[in-house]
Amino acid sequence: MFNSNETLRFLFENKVWAHKVNDIEKLHKAKEKFKGVELDVVFINNDEDLFFDVNHPPDSSINLSLTEYFQSMHEAADCNYWIDFKNLKKDNELLSSARLDSITNALDIEKTKIIVESTNPSFLNSFRNKGFHTSYYLPVDLNKLDSILLKSTIDKIRKNISLYDNLYISANYQDYHILNKYFPDRKKILWFTVYGSMNKIKARILLYKILMDRNVDALLVPFN
């Protein structure tokens, strides 16, 4: 039981969400067990339309739009969505935030149920101004950096997040002890997909510690 993700979900129902739910069949199965799901999107701007393609490159697109994705969940108003925005940049920030605003308004989805995540925190302003939660996807594998490189990376993160209020930080669970050390009061969302190099028992203890942290609002776990 201790090693089960089902136990984590049972004990921390509101915090444990499903990872990489990028098709409707998986979404419908996830909504029966989880209060939130994570999905990946790519914003497409062509001559005919502006839309979000639910897809995690380099996976092949299944031509599923975010609108269709949300429409399929009309009976699950209490679901939360962690949107990993794969191609957010300066030249699509305004268009993409306006499009997401339009979709959620049309489908009557609460903006506070959505976290928009990007590696570019400066381009999340428009989403935040429209009422969405936002998260800064931190540089990966902080736990593998030497002390000098870690210091410079932490300084960069500090500079980035000091410019924005109410910004989550998001990272792999193995970086939690670093985030807790340098950003103890910052709201966090994390993911656990594989144990990696960590001992399984120590990893499980860490997951419980993460979920008991009042500043952690979500932890992704594998869902097949």
C-alpha positions as CSV (number, residue, x, y, z in Angstrom):
1,M,0.0,0.0,0.0
2,F,2.8,2.4,0.9
3,N,4.3,2.1,-2.6
4,S,1.0,2.6,-4.4
5,N,0.0,5.7,-6.3
6,E,-3.6,4.7,-5.5
7,T,-2.8,5.2,-1.8
8,L,-1.4,8.7,-2.6
9,R,-4.6,9.5,-4.5
10,F,-6.8,8.2,-1.7
11,L,-4.9,10.2,1.0
12,F,-4.4,13.4,-1.0
13,E,-7.4,13.3,-3.3
14,N,-7.3,17.0,-4.3
15,K,-3.5,17.2,-4.9
16,V,-2.8,14.0,-6.9
17,W,-3.4,14.6,-10.6
18,A,-3.0,12.4,-13.7
19,H,0.0,13.0,-15.9
20,K,0.0,13.4,-19.7
21,V,-3.7,13.0,-20.4
22,N,-3.6,13.9,-24.1
23,D,-6.6,12.1,-25.6
24,I,-10.3,12.0,-24.8
25,E,-10.5,8.3,-24.0
26,K,-7.7,8.7,-21.4
27,L,-9.4,11.9,-20.1
28,H,-12.7,10.2,-19.5
29,K,-10.9,7.4,-17.5
30,A,-8.9,9.9,-15.5
31,K,-11.9,12.0,-14.5
32,E,-13.3,9.0,-12.7
33,K,-10.3,8.9,-10.4
34,F,-8.6,12.3,-10.3
35,K,-9.5,15.9,-9.5
36,G,-7.0,17.2,-12.1
37,V,-5.2,16.3,-15.2
38,E,-2.1,17.5,-17.0
39,L,-2.1,17.9,-20.8
40,D,0.2,19.3,-23.4
41,V,-0.7,21.8,-26.1
42,V,0.9,23.4,-29.1
43,F,-0.7,26.7,-30.4
44,I,-1.4,26.7,-34.1
45,N,-1.7,29.9,-36.0
46,N,-2.5,29.4,-39.7
47,D,-4.4,31.3,-42.3
48,E,-7.7,29.5,-41.5
49,D,-7.8,29.2,-37.7
50,L,-6.2,29.8,-34.3
51,F,-6.3,26.7,-32.1
52,F,-4.6,24.6,-29.5
53,D,-3.5,21.1,-30.6
54,V,-3.5,18.7,-27.7
55,N,-0.1,17.1,-28.3
56,H,3.3,16.5,-26.8
57,P,6.0,16.9,-29.5
58,P,7.6,14.9,-31.0
59,D,4.6,12.7,-30.7
60,S,2.4,12.7,-33.8
61,S,-0.7,14.9,-33.6
62,I,-4.0,13.1,-33.3
63,N,-5.8,16.3,-34.5
64,L,-7.5,16.9,-31.1
65,S,-8.2,20.5,-30.4
66,L,-8.4,21.9,-26.9
67,T,-12.0,23.0,-27.6
68,E,-13.0,19.4,-28.3
69,Y,-11.1,18.2,-25.3
70,F,-12.9,20.6,-23.0
71,Q,-16.3,20.0,-24.6
72,S,-16.0,16.3,-23.8
73,M,-15.8,17.2,-20.1
74,H,-19.0,19.1,-19.9
75,E,-20.2,16.9,-17.0
76,A,-17.0,17.4,-15.0
77,A,-17.2,21.0,-13.9
78,D,-14.9,20.4,-10.9
79,C,-12.0,19.1,-12.9
80,N,-8.7,21.0,-12.8
81,Y,-6.4,21.4,-15.8
82,W,-2.6,21.8,-15.8
83,I,-1.8,22.9,-19.4
84,D,1.9,22.5,-20.4
85,F,2.1,25.1,-23.2
86,K,4.9,23.8,-25.5
87,N,5.5,26.7,-27.8
88,L,4.5,29.8,-25.9
89,K,6.6,32.8,-27.2
90,K,6.4,36.5,-27.6
91,D,4.7,36.5,-31.0
92,N,1.9,34.2,-29.9
93,E,1.3,35.3,-26.3
94,L,-1.6,37.7,-27.0
95,L,-3.3,35.6,-29.6
96,S,-3.1,32.4,-27.6
97,S,-4.2,34.0,-24.3
98,A,-7.2,35.6,-26.1
99,R,-8.0,32.2,-27.7
100,L,-7.9,30.4,-24.4
101,D,-10.0,33.1,-22.8
102,S,-12.6,32.8,-25.6
103,I,-12.8,29.0,-25.3
104,T,-13.3,29.0,-21.5
105,N,-15.9,31.7,-21.7
106,A,-17.8,29.9,-24.4
107,L,-17.8,26.6,-22.5
108,D,-18.3,28.3,-19.1
109,I,-15.1,26.9,-17.6
110,E,-13.8,28.6,-14.5
111,K,-10.4,30.1,-15.2
112,T,-9.2,29.3,-11.7
113,K,-9.5,25.7,-12.7
114,I,-6.7,26.1,-15.2
115,I,-2.9,26.4,-14.7
116,V,-1.0,27.5,-17.8
117,E,2.6,26.4,-17.6
118,S,5.6,27.5,-19.7
119,T,9.4,27.7,-19.5
120,N,9.0,31.4,-20.4
121,P,7.5,33.1,-17.4
122,S,7.6,36.6,-19.1
123,F,5.1,35.4,-21.7
124,L,2.5,34.3,-19.1
125,N,1.4,37.8,-18.2
126,S,-1.5,37.9,-20.6
127,F,-2.9,34.6,-19.2
128,R,-2.6,35.8,-15.6
129,N,-4.3,39.1,-16.5
130,K,-7.3,37.1,-17.8
131,G,-7.6,35.2,-14.6
132,F,-5.8,32.0,-15.3
133,H,-3.2,30.5,-12.9
134,T,0.3,30.3,-14.3
135,S,3.4,28.4,-13.6
136,Y,7.1,28.7,-14.4
137,Y,8.5,25.4,-15.7
138,L,11.9,25.5,-14.0
139,P,15.2,24.4,-15.6
140,V,15.4,20.6,-15.3
141,D,17.6,18.5,-13.0
142,L,18.6,21.1,-10.5
143,N,19.6,18.3,-8.2
144,K,22.4,17.3,-10.7
145,L,24.0,20.7,-10.9
146,D,27.3,21.5,-9.1
147,S,27.2,24.2,-6.5
148,I,28.4,27.0,-8.7
149,L,26.0,26.3,-11.5
150,L,23.2,25.7,-9.1
151,K,23.8,29.1,-7.5
152,S,23.7,30.9,-10.8
153,T,20.5,29.0,-11.8
154,I,18.8,29.8,-8.5
155,D,19.7,33.5,-9.0
156,K,18.2,33.4,-12.4
157,I,15.0,31.8,-11.1
158,R,14.8,34.3,-8.3
159,K,15.1,37.2,-10.8
160,N,12.4,35.7,-13.0
161,I,9.8,35.1,-10.2
162,S,10.5,38.4,-8.4
163,L,8.8,40.1,-11.4
164,Y,5.5,38.2,-11.1
165,D,3.1,37.8,-8.2
166,N,1.0,34.6,-7.8
167,L,3.2,32.5,-10.1
168,Y,3.6,28.8,-9.4
169,I,7.0,27.1,-9.9
170,S,6.9,23.6,-11.4
171,A,9.6,20.9,-11.4
172,N,10.3,17.2,-11.1
173,Y,9.8,15.8,-7.6
174,Q,13.5,15.1,-7.2
175,D,14.2,18.8,-7.2
176,Y,11.7,19.4,-4.3
177,H,14.4,19.7,-1.6
178,I,16.1,22.5,-3.6
179,L,12.8,24.3,-4.2
180,N,11.9,24.0,-0.5
181,K,15.3,25.3,0.5
182,Y,15.4,28.4,-1.7
183,F,11.7,29.0,-2.3
184,P,9.9,27.6,0.8
185,D,6.9,30.0,0.6
186,R,6.4,29.9,-3.2
187,K,3.4,27.9,-4.4
188,K,4.6,24.7,-6.2
189,I,3.3,22.1,-8.6
190,L,5.4,19.0,-9.2
191,W,5.5,15.8,-11.1
192,F,6.5,12.2,-10.4
193,T,6.7,10.0,-13.5
194,V,9.7,7.7,-12.8
195,Y,11.8,7.0,-9.8
196,G,15.0,7.9,-11.6
197,S,18.2,7.4,-9.7
198,M,16.4,7.7,-6.3
199,N,16.0,4.8,-4.0
200,K,12.3,3.7,-4.1
201,I,11.7,3.8,-0.4
202,K,13.3,7.2,-0.1
203,A,11.4,8.4,-3.1
204,R,8.1,7.3,-1.6
205,I,8.9,9.1,1.7
206,L,9.7,12.2,-0.3
207,L,6.3,12.0,-2.2
208,Y,4.5,12.0,1.1
209,K,6.5,14.9,2.4
210,I,5.7,16.8,-0.8
211,L,2.0,16.2,-0.5
212,M,1.9,17.3,3.1
213,D,3.5,20.6,2.1
214,R,0.8,23.3,2.3
215,N,2.6,25.2,-0.5
216,V,2.3,22.2,-3.0
217,D,-1.0,22.3,-4.8
218,A,-0.6,19.4,-7.2
219,L,1.6,16.4,-7.9
220,L,1.3,14.5,-11.2
221,V,1.5,10.7,-11.2
222,P,1.6,8.3,-14.1
223,F,-1.8,7.2,-15.4
224,N,-2.1,4.6,-18.1
